[in-house]
Amino acid sequence: MFYLVKVLIGRAVVSLDRPFDYYSEEDDIQEGMRVLVPFGHSESTVGFVLEPPIPIEMDVDSYNKEHGIRLAKILRRIDEEPLLNPSLIALAKRMSAYYACDLIKILNAFLPPALKPKDSALKKSHGRFIDYVLPVEKTEYPSLGKNEKALLERIQTKKDGVRLSSISAKASLKKLLEKGCLRIEKVPVSRIPEMVATSLRDFSLTTSQREAYDAILGEKEKVSLLKGVTGSGKTEIYLSLAKEFLKQGKGVLVLIPEIALTDQMSNRFYSFFQDTISLLNSSLSDSRRYEEYRRIVSGESKIVLGTRSAIFAPVQNLGLIIIDEEHSDTYKQDSVPYYDAITVARMRKEIEGAKVLLGSATPRIIDNARAEKGVFQSVPLSIRYAASQEKDLLLVDMSLPNAFDPQKSSLISKTLFEELEKTLARKEQAMVLINRRGYAPMFLCRDCHAVAVCPNCGIPLNYHKKYNELRCHHCGYRVMASEHVCPCGGKDFLSLGYGTERAYEDLVTFFPKAKILRLDSDVSGNERRHEILESFALGESDILVGTQVIAKGHDFPNVTLAAMLDADSSLRLPSYTANEETFDLICQFVGRSGRGNKKGRILIQTYCPDNPVIQLAARQDYESFYALEMKERRTYQYPPFVYLCLVTVKAMDYQRCFDASLDIKNLFLGRVGNRRINIYGPSTPYIPYINGRYYRNILLKYKVQEEARELLSALKVFRMANKDVEVLIDVDPGTEGI
């Protein structure tokens, strides 16, 4: 007797996207484990067990002879316990079919670096310990010197001890250890809180919150869409629901759109659920992610809070999935696999029976359409919670010649300077948003007027003054600005345009007494981000400048002025979601002001103040915008009236890329038949050349998803026959159809 095992080889090669048969004489291999197997010319490679092993009541030689094959033996199992349960394996298979993506790439997205089904994962950190110094409880302490006593008292005030590496008084530490006053304990990184338990007021739900809570809890089948205006208290409903599901013995998964929002949301949840919560996001170290993953698999952590990829967390007995700020485009993965966390949440609901709750003041157009049709449950929450309803709105037309003072700044208007002065005089706080990082988006040669471009992508390099660098925000190329030489030989450059760094510099110049902070993706590290947000929350700083990361989810009661610079910049993007993204950003940012008991003021700088998107967003009139946008999408046939799929061809040679895209177009035309699918392209994308690769796009529009999947299945054969080009399949680019 032996066991027949279906193994997926851990290599991202399209021809290997199927299970291979192996055998094992042991019964300790389970579905969801990694194993080492011989494959091809390799003596051992990592594989993933996709199905429960099948017991075969004959010997291996007889089986091989009967089936005309030669089964290879599994060398050994890698894991003691399955990494994924049957529900998550079923989810991976469904995602692979839905997104037309190789299964191994899906599985790699599910698991932390040390547990991925690939050879390199075996070299990753499998947990880490940190030395902590803790006091030894005694009724009497020996005679201590002044420095020894000070160190002991410091450590005694820390409930969880002090990191050994943070203690500089090594001599005093050594003496205290020798005298038995202190001890050193190795603590797994998972036991070291990434979150801080704050002293929060207990709360009781308001009447409107209670009605929303009851409605969500009472809906057993549909996804619930909580349409809560900014400041209406959606987080209190999330906490109450989490408490209820924990009472029922079920797990909870909470997604937030940005790492920058982690502090505020995680601190609130940690304060209520600190013994049973884990944090997952890309900023964690490999060892930390490994430890947290193990805690979740074991069932020790019953609540998981994280960003997009946390949707794959192996929460035991999952009962509730909460997706906050569900309108955010960060829930859509922008590389293979191109999954959407909201779509994956709906899949988990169908497979595991979990309740899915989406929360937003400005829901995605597609999700509001689902609620309107009754596909989703619509739960309104229109009354603000402990926040002022009053706001003054100022729209500043930057196209007017007297809108700004060129002696001060061409970005910051006279009106905004005046409003900032009033805000600072009242000891209140302001937030200033410009959705572009860096100092300037263009670096212009004064001799020939050529713009410095990335040698890998051919697009303008962004100037970052703090680091004296020119950077490409697409491929990561960097060069020192002082070392850059124009092709004409020129070395004298002019920076044009604005980013957060330059806006920050202008404000610091004209408000030297104010404490001003900047927050964008260039500000790296959890600790620095936490310091900035904590300083602003405590009122230790006056103005916070940042990109869209400051627009979502933050609650700063003393902020009375929210100013947005160049509000219509995203309207210029060549995307059918440009209106929606612009509306969401403005509307969310408007909600940051006036969240306390003071009247809020909104100032929006724009070059097209009469644009209806700008007007409606400034008034936070979601329903009118929804009606306007639905009319436009119906006219031009975009989601929710159709589904979309973007097929991108990528190659190092332009002609090869061009020819391959035409071959795919012809392949589709030859197979489309009577299917209701429109094929557009091949066309040149907005950025046609990135990091040494050329790109061509083909867009599919269709009404029936199954028909498109049949068409996309033909690409697998094409990919195997054309290994010199890469074919990327992005199902539901942006938003998806009903």
ZAMARGU-4260 file (C-alpha; in steps of 0.2 Angstrom, whole numbers, plus 5000, padded with zeros to 4 digits):
<rodrens>
0) 5000/5000/5000 | 5005/5018/4997 | 4998/5035/4995 | 4996/5045/4979 | 5000/5063/4981
5) 4995/5077/4969 | 5009/5090/4970 | 5010/5107/4962 | 5028/5111/4958 | 5034/5128/4966
10) 5040/5136/4950 | 5031/5151/4942 | 5032/5143/4924 | 5016/5141/4914 | 5019/5124/4908
15) 5020/5118/4926 | 5003/5125/4931 | 4995/5108/4935 | 4998/5095/4948 | 5011/5081/4946
20) 5009/5063/4954 | 5021/5057/4967 | 5020/5044/4980 | 5023/5042/4999 | 5024/5026/5009
25) 5020/5037/5025 | 5003/5043/5030 | 5009/5059/5038 | 5007/5070/5022 | 4992/5081/5022
30) 4983/5093/5010 | 4990/5111/5012 | 5008/5105/5016 | 5024/5109/5007 | 5035/5094/5002
35) 5052/5091/4994 | 5051/5081/4978 | 5063/5077/4964 | 5059/5086/4948 | 5067/5086/4931
40) 5086/5088/4933 | 5084/5094/4951 | 5087/5082/4965 | 5075/5091/4976 | 5063/5106/4974
45) 5048/5113/4984 | 5031/5107/4980 | 5013/5110/4987 | 5001/5096/4991 | 4984/5102/4983
50) 4973/5088/4988 | 4971/5074/5002 | 4983/5060/4998 | 4974/5045/4990 | 4977/5028/4998
55) 4981/5015/4985 | 4979/4996/4989 | 4994/4989/4979 | 5012/4991/4979 | 5020/5005/4969
60) 5028/4994/4956 | 5012/4986/4951 | 5003/5003/4950 | 5017/5009/4939 | 5015/4994/4928
65) 4996/4995/4927 | 4996/5013/4922 | 5012/5014/4911 | 5020/5027/4922 | 5035/5029/4934
70) 5030/5038/4950 | 5044/5047/4960 | 5044/5046/4978 | 5042/5062/4989 | 5058/5065/4998
75) 5051/5072/5014 | 5038/5084/5021 | 5043/5102/5025 | 5029/5107/5037 | 5023/5098/5053
80) 5005/5105/5050 | 4996/5111/5035 | 4999/5129/5030 | 4982/5131/5022 | 4966/5123/5026
85) 4954/5115/5013 | 4944/5132/5012 | 4959/5142/5008 | 4965/5130/4995 | 4948/5130/4987
90) 4949/5149/4988 | 4966/5149/4979 | 4959/5137/4965 | 4944/5149/4963 | 4955/5164/4961
95) 4966/5155/4949 | 4951/5152/4938 | 4943/5169/4940 | 4959/5179/4937 | 4966/5167/4924
100) 4982/5166/4934 | 4994/5152/4938 | 4989/5143/4954 | 5007/5144/4961 | 5007/5163/4959
105) 4991/5164/4969 | 4998/5152/4983 | 5013/5163/4984 | 5002/5178/4988 | 4993/5169/5002
110) 5009/5165/5012 | 5022/5174/5021 | 5040/5174/5014 | 5046/5160/5025 | 5032/5148/5021
115) 5030/5151/5002 | 5030/5136/4991 | 5047/5139/4983 | 5065/5135/4985 | 5071/5152/4991
120) 5058/5151/5006 | 5068/5138/5014 | 5082/5151/5018 | 5070/5164/5025 | 5069/5167/5044
125) 5057/5155/5053 | 5054/5165/5068 | 5066/5176/5079 | 5068/5180/5097 | 5073/5196/5105
130) 5082/5197/5123 | 5072/5207/5135 | 5077/5212/5153 | 5064/5210/5167 | 5065/5213/5185
135) 5066/5198/5198 | 5053/5201/5211 | 5061/5202/5228 | 5055/5207/5246 | 5072/5214/5249
140) 5086/5220/5237 | 5104/5220/5240 | 5114/5237/5242 | 5114/5246/5225 | 5124/5260/5218
145) 5115/5276/5211 | 5116/5270/5193 | 5111/5252/5197 | 5096/5259/5207 | 5091/5271/5192
150) 5092/5257/5180 | 5082/5244/5190 | 5068/5257/5193 | 5067/5261/5175 | 5065/5243/5171
155) 5052/5240/5185 | 5041/5253/5177 | 5040/5244/5161 | 5027/5230/5162 | 5034/5219/5148
160) 5052/5223/5152 | 5065/5233/5142 | 5075/5227/5126 | 5092/5222/5130 | 5099/5231/5115
165) 5092/5247/5121 | 5101/5248/5138 | 5117/5258/5136 | 5122/5256/5155 | 5130/5239/5152
170) 5141/5240/5168 | 5126/5243/5179 | 5116/5229/5170 | 5130/5217/5173 | 5130/5220/5192
175) 5111/5219/5193 | 5111/5202/5184 | 5125/5196/5196 | 5115/5202/5211 | 5100/5193/5205
180) 5089/5209/5203 | 5086/5206/5184 | 5084/5192/5172 | 5085/5190/5153 | 5071/5182/5144
185) 5070/5177/5125 | 5054/5184/5118 | 5047/5178/5101 | 5044/5194/5090 | 5026/5189/5089
190) 5025/5193/5108 | 5031/5210/5106 | 5017/5222/5103 | 5017/5231/5086 | 5001/5240/5093
195) 4998/5251/5108 | 4984/5249/5120 | 4977/5267/5123 | 4965/5272/5137 | 4949/5274/5127
200) 4932/5279/5133 | 4920/5265/5133 | 4906/5269/5121 | 4888/5265/5118 | 4880/5265/5101
205) 4869/5280/5096 | 4852/5277/5090 | 4857/5278/5072 | 4872/5267/5075 | 4862/5254/5084
210) 4850/5253/5070 | 4864/5250/5058 | 4872/5237/5069 | 4855/5227/5071 | 4852/5228/5052
215) 4870/5221/5048 | 4869/5208/5061 | 4851/5203/5055 | 4857/5200/5037 | 4863/5183/5034
220) 4865/5181/5016 | 4870/5197/5007 | 4886/5208/5008 | 4882/5223/5019 | 4887/5240/5012
225) 4888/5253/5027 | 4886/5270/5019 | 4892/5281/5033 | 4896/5299/5031 | 4913/5305/5038
230) 4912/5306/5057 | 4897/5295/5059 | 4906/5282/5069 | 4908/5267/5058 | 4923/5261/5069
235) 4911/5260/5084 | 4900/5248/5074 | 4915/5238/5068 | 4921/5236/5086 | 4903/5231/5092
240) 4901/5218/5078 | 4919/5211/5082 | 4914/5209/5100 | 4898/5200/5095 | 4906/5188/5083
245) 4920/5184/5096 | 4906/5179/5108 | 4900/5167/5095 | 4917/5159/5095 | 4921/5166/5077
250) 4936/5175/5070 | 4936/5192/5063 | 4946/5200/5049 | 4948/5219/5047 | 4955/5227/5032
255) 4961/5245/5031 | 4967/5253/5015 | 4984/5261/5020 | 4998/5256/5032 | 4997/5274/5037
260) 4980/5271/5045 | 4987/5256/5055 | 4991/5266/5071 | 4974/5273/5073 | 4963/5258/5069
265) 4975/5245/5077 | 4976/5255/5093 | 4957/5255/5095 | 4955/5237/5091 | 4970/5232/5102
270) 4963/5242/5117 | 4948/5231/5117 | 4955/5214/5110 | 4974/5215/5114 | 4975/5196/5120
275) 4969/5190/5103 | 4974/5201/5089 | 4987/5200/5075 | 4993/5213/5063 | 4998/5209/5045
280) 5005/5221/5033 | 5020/5223/5021 | 5030/5234/5033 | 5033/5219/5045 | 5049/5210/5045
285) 5049/5192/5038 | 5051/5184/5055 | 5037/5195/5062 | 5025/5189/5048 | 5030/5171/5051
290) 5027/5172/5069 | 5010/5181/5067 | 5005/5169/5053 | 5008/5155/5065 | 4998/5163/5079
295) 4983/5165/5067 | 4985/5147/5061 | 4985/5140/5078 | 4969/5150/5083 | 4978/5160/5096
300) 4974/5176/5086 | 4955/5177/5083 | 4956/5195/5076 | 4967/5200/5061 | 4969/5218/5056
305) 4979/5222/5040 | 4980/5229/5023 | 4976/5221/5006 | 4985/5205/5008 | 4978/5201/5025
310) 4963/5195/5016 | 4972/5178/5014 | 4975/5177/5033 | 4970/5159/5039 | 4958/5165/5052
315) 4950/5150/5061 | 4931/5149/5060 | 4930/5165/5051 | 4914/5174/5054 | 4916/5192/5049
320) 4926/5202/5036 | 4926/5221/5038 | 4933/5231/5024 | 4935/5249/5029 | 4936/5264/5017
325) 4931/5251/5004 | 4931/5264/4990 | 4950/5264/4990 | 4960/5259/4975 | 4973/5251/4986
330) 4962/5235/4988 | 4966/5231/4970 | 4983/5223/4968 | 4993/5231/4954 | 5005/5217/4950
335) 5002/5198/4947 | 4991/5191/4954 | 4979/5206/4950 | 4966/5202/4963 | 4954/5213/4971
340) 4952/5211/4990 | 4934/5214/4990 | 4931/5201/4977 | 4941/5189/4987 | 4931/5193/5002
345) 4915/5189/4993 | 4923/5172/4988 | 4928/5168/5006 | 4910/5172/5011 | 4903/5159/4998
350) 4916/5146/5004 | 4917/5149/5022 | 4900/5157/5026 | 4908/5173/5033 | 4899/5189/5034
355) 4906/5203/5023 | 4904/5221/5028 | 4910/5236/5017 | 4911/5253/5025 | 4913/5270/5016
360) 4906/5287/5015 | 4909/5286/4996 | 4906/5268/4991 | 4913/5262/4974 | 4901/5265/4960
365) 4900/5247/4957 | 4896/5242/4975 | 4883/5256/4976 | 4875/5249/4960 | 4874/5232/4968
370) 4866/5239/4984 | 4854/5249/4973 | 4849/5233/4964 | 4847/5223/4980 | 4863/5212/4977
375) 4870/5220/4992 | 4862/5226/5008 | 4862/5245/5009 | 4864/5251/5027 | 4864/5271/5028
380) 4872/5280/5043 | 4870/5298/5039 | 4871/5306/5057 | 4888/5312/5062 | 4894/5306/5079
385) 4902/5319/5091 | 4907/5330/5077 | 4902/5347/5070 | 4890/5347/5055 | 4895/5365/5051
390) 4908/5368/5037 | 4913/5383/5027 | 4918/5380/5009 | 4930/5390/4999 | 4934/5386/4981
395) 4950/5395/4974 | 4951/5397/4956 | 4970/5396/4953 | 4968/5401/4934 | 4965/5419/4940
400) 4980/5430/4939 | 4979/5437/4956 | 4975/5420/4965 | 4993/5418/4971 | 5008/5429/4975
405) 5022/5424/4964 | 5034/5431/4977 | 5028/5419/4990 | 5022/5403/4981 | 5014/5399/4964
410) 5006/5384/4972 | 4999/5391/4988 | 4985/5404/4985 | 4984/5421/4995 | 4967/5414/5002
415) 4976/5399/5009 | 4990/5409/5017 | 4976/5420/5025 | 4967/5405/5031 | 4982/5396/5038
420) 4987/5412/5048 | 4969/5413/5056 | 4970/5394/5060 | 4987/5396/5069 | 4981/5411/5078
425) 4967/5401/5085 | 4979/5387/5091 | 4970/5376/5079 | 4977/5363/5067 | 4977/5362/5048
430) 4980/5348/5035 | 4986/5352/5018 | 4985/5339/5004 | 4994/5338/4987 | 4994/5321/4979
435) 5011/5320/4972 | 5027/5316/4982 | 5044/5323/4980 | 5050/5341/4977 | 5046/5343/4959
440) 5039/5332/4945 | 5051/5339/4932 | 5070/5343/4931 | 5073/5355/4916 | 5089/5359/4907
445) 5091/5378/4906 | 5102/5376/4891 | 5091/5365/4879 | 5075/5365/4889 | 5075/5346/4889
450) 5067/5337/4904 | 5077/5324/4913 | 5070/5306/4909 | 5072/5289/4916 | 5084/5279/4905
455) 5073/5263/4909 | 5056/5271/4906 | 5058/5286/4896 | 5047/5296/4908 | 5051/5312/4918
460) 5062/5309/4933 | 5055/5317/4950 | 5067/5328/4959 | 5068/5324/4978 | 5078/5339/4986
465) 5081/5332/5003 | 5091/5318/4996 | 5097/5328/4981 | 5091/5313/4970 | 5081/5311/4954
470) 5070/5296/4955 | 5058/5286/4944 | 5042/5282/4953 | 5039/5267/4941 | 5055/5257/4941
475) 5064/5264/4956 | 5079/5271/4946 | 5089/5284/4956 | 5103/5296/4952 | 5111/5310/4961
480) 5104/5326/4955 | 5121/5335/4956 | 5129/5321/4945 | 5115/5321/4931 | 5121/5328/4915
485) 5109/5333/4901 | 5112/5324/4883 | 5116/5342/4877 | 5130/5343/4890 | 5121/5355/4901
490) 5123/5354/4920 | 5112/5369/4925 | 5094/5363/4929 | 5077/5371/4935 | 5065/5361/4945
495) 5047/5363/4939 | 5030/5359/4947 | 5026/5354/4965 | 5026/5339/4976 | 5024/5337/4995
500) 5042/5341/4999 | 5041/5358/4990 | 5024/5362/4997 | 5032/5358/5014 | 5046/5370/5011
505) 5035/5384/5006 | 5025/5383/5022 | 5040/5382/5033 | 5047/5397/5024 | 5032/5408/5028
510) 5027/5401/5044 | 5043/5399/5053 | 5036/5398/5070 | 5023/5384/5066 | 5028/5366/5068
515) 5025/5358/5051 | 5026/5339/5047 | 5026/5330/5031 | 5019/5312/5028 | 5020/5302/5012
520) 5027/5286/5005 | 5044/5294/5006 | 5043/5295/5025 | 5048/5277/5028 | 5047/5266/5043
525) 5033/5262/5056 | 5041/5271/5070 | 5043/5288/5060 | 5026/5287/5053 | 5019/5283/5071
530) 5029/5298/5078 | 5022/5310/5065 | 5004/5305/5067 | 5005/5304/5086 | 5013/5321/5087
535) 4999/5328/5076 | 4986/5319/5086 | 4992/5326/5102 | 4992/5344/5096 | 5012/5345/5096
540) 5012/5351/5078 | 5002/5363/5069 | 5001/5358/5050 | 5002/5341/5042 | 5007/5341/5024
545) 5004/5325/5014 | 4998/5314/5000 | 4982/5304/4999 | 4988/5294/5015 | 4982/5309/5026
550) 4965/5310/5018 | 4958/5293/5024 | 4951/5287/5041 | 4961/5299/5052 | 4952/5307/5066
555) 4960/5323/5073 | 4947/5334/5083 | 4957/5350/5083 | 4959/5350/5064 | 4948/5365/5058
560) 4956/5368/5041 | 4958/5355/5027 | 4966/5363/5011 | 4968/5353/4995 | 4981/5359/4982
565) 4978/5356/4964 | 4962/5346/4967 | 4959/5342/4949 | 4976/5334/4945 | 4968/5317/4945
570) 4954/5322/4933 | 4968/5323/4919 | 4972/5304/4920 | 4967/5294/4905 | 4956/5282/4915
575) 4937/5279/4916 | 4938/5279/4935 | 4947/5297/4935 | 4930/5306/4940 | 4927/5293/4954
580) 4945/5293/4961 | 4945/5312/4961 | 4928/5313/4970 | 4933/5300/4983 | 4949/5309/4987
585) 4941/5326/4989 | 4926/5320/4998 | 4936/5310/5010 | 4948/5324/5014 | 4934/5336/5016
590) 4929/5325/5030 | 4945/5327/5040 | 4940/5345/5045 | 4927/5349/5059 | 4927/5332/5067
595) 4927/5340/5085 | 4916/5353/5092 | 4923/5367/5081 | 4917/5373/5065 | 4927/5366/5050
600) 4933/5375/5035 | 4937/5368/5018 | 4948/5376/5005 | 4950/5368/4988 | 4962/5375/4975
605) 4957/5371/4957 | 4960/5376/4939 | 4942/5371/4935 | 4931/5376/4949 | 4915/5374/4938
610) 4918/5355/4935 | 4903/5346/4943 | 4915/5333/4950 | 4924/5346/4960 | 4908/5355/4965
615) 4899/5339/4971 | 4914/5332/4980 | 4916/5349/4990 | 4898/5347/4995 | 4900/5329/4999
620) 4885/5326/4988 | 4888/5307/4984 | 4870/5303/4978 | 4871/5317/4965 | 4888/5312/4959
625) 4883/5294/4958 | 4868/5298/4947 | 4880/5309/4936 | 4893/5295/4935 | 4881/5281/4931
630) 4874/5291/4917 | 4891/5293/4909 | 4896/5275/4911 | 4880/5269/4904 | 4884/5280/4889
635) 4902/5274/4886 | 4899/5256/4892 | 4910/5255/4907 | 4907/5245/4924 | 4894/5242/4931
640) 4886/5240/4914 | 4900/5228/4908 | 4915/5218/4914 | 4932/5223/4909 | 4948/5213/4906
645) 4965/5221/4902 | 4978/5210/4893 | 4995/5217/4892 | 5009/5211/4882 | 5027/5215/4888
650) 5043/5212/4879 | 5061/5219/4879 | 5060/5221/4860 | 5047/5234/4853 | 5043/5224/4837
655) 5042/5208/4846 | 5029/5216/4858 | 5020/5224/4844 | 5019/5207/4834 | 5014/5197/4849
660) 5000/5209/4853 | 4993/5207/4836 | 4994/5188/4837 | 4984/5189/4853 | 4971/5200/4845
665) 4970/5188/4830 | 4969/5173/4842 | 4954/5181/4851 | 4945/5186/4835 | 4947/5168/4829
670) 4939/5161/4845 | 4926/5174/4849 | 4912/5167/4838 | 4895/5172/4844 | 4901/5178/4861
675) 4896/5195/4866 | 4914/5202/4868 | 4921/5218/4861 | 4939/5218/4858 | 4949/5235/4858
680) 4967/5237/4853 | 4981/5233/4853 | 4985/5250/4859 | 5000/5260/4867 | 4997/5262/4885
685) 4999/5279/4894 | 5017/5274/4899 | 5023/5263/4885 | 5040/5258/4891 | 5045/5254/4909
690) 5061/5247/4916 | 5067/5242/4899 | 5051/5233/4893 | 5039/5239/4880 | 5020/5237/4883
695) 5004/5235/4872 | 4987/5233/4879 | 4971/5224/4873 | 4955/5228/4882 | 4940/5216/4882
700) 4922/5222/4887 | 4909/5209/4890 | 4893/5205/4898 | 4895/5187/4903 | 4910/5182/4914
705) 4910/5164/4908 | 4912/5168/4890 | 4927/5179/4893 | 4935/5165/4904 | 4934/5153/4889
710) 4942/5166/4878 | 4956/5169/4891 | 4960/5151/4893 | 4967/5151/4875 | 4981/5162/4882
715) 4989/5148/4892 | 4994/5139/4876 | 5000/5155/4868 | 5011/5159/4884 | 5019/5142/4883
720) 5023/5144/4864 | 5030/5162/4866 | 5041/5162/4881 | 5051/5178/4875 | 5036/5188/4879
725) 5026/5190/4895 | 5007/5191/4895 | 4998/5199/4910 | 4980/5197/4912 | 4971/5209/4923
730) 4953/5204/4926 | 4942/5219/4933 | 4955/5232/4931 | 4950/5246/4943 | 4932/5241/4947
735) 4922/5226/4941 | 4905/5223/4934 | 4889/5216/4942
</rodrens>
